[in-house]
């Protein structure tokens, strides 16, 4: 059996990328924007099957930042954010000089807890500071409780920025994740379902908002024969080369989702036979997850815990990773308000992400099975 490293989530080439990259090089269009960017945005809009507008950017983080700008979030404003997530969900709040308000998870999806969300909103209003936005995340490709979260947001008239960086291909009641919020966010980082090497997208519900997003993402250049700037701008637009990679990748998006879901079936069969381990599942029939990453909870027992398994996998050249460390426990964020108990913290302490890339081979899975089975038998 090969000892080549098995990574957590590698991208997989479709073979179609070269055609679009070559065209960009032949036409000397290798800067930001361009025909590939326009075509990639249309392809994404068609995939989402909603009357929405996609702006291709250089990262998902840029998309969250622009969503905050478009919502008018500024210094001193408060933005509610799911605590159990990657830091990119929360960092743009600080870019705007705003204040993050973190909310705990619920046990079913590990996403933002509806009860604690409403408690946070009521308390912030009582303190005279109504939140200006909610950043809700579809963690590891599992949709958050869409109806409950949006019902609360609508009740208090607070827009939702839907962080679907990990959830392209996931659905709720047949509708694509990224299409429920006032703004949707996608990521095409190298470890995602499809990649543009680095990149992301902002999903909006109007052409005007898309035009404004493009304006901000291309240094806010006013209409003039010279460079005139009346607003702060950013260098956030996706390049024509990266969009070419995306056009090749989107052709295998459905295939990649299917492969990741097959990985989940593999892990389900594996952990059905192992005590003290719980594989993350989707409980609702209306929820379809891309299972971007497969995650488990390990109840410590006789030296068998999360960290011991991670190190055993590492010693066998298999990459795994603890769950995201909650934002309210991070040194840069721990001074900000937090609403909830210890669900996110407890998940972090016993949770592990396992190799889940769409390029995993049968040989890779056999090795993973051998190492994990041996760990729990020893």
Buried (B, 14 or more C-beta within 10 A) or exposed (E): EEEEEBBBBBBBEBEBBEEBBEBBEEEEBEEBBBBBBEBBBEBBBEBBEBEBBBBBBBBBBBBBBBBBBBBEBEEEBBBBBBBBBBEBBBBBBBBBEBBBBBBBBBEBBBBBBBBBBBBBBEEBEEEEBBBBBBBBBBBBBBBBBBEBBBEBBEEBEBBBBBBBBBBBBBBBEEBBBBBBBBBBBBBBBEBBBBBBBBBBBBBBBEEEBBEBBBBBBBBBBEEEEEEEEEEEBBEBBBBBBBBBBBBBBBBBBEEBBBBBBEBBEBBEEBBEEBEBBBBBEBEEEEBBBBBBBBBBBBEEEEEBBBEEBBEBBEEBBBBBBBBBBBBBBBEEBEEBBBBBEEBBBBBBBBBBBBBBBBBBEEEBBEBBBEBBEEBBEE
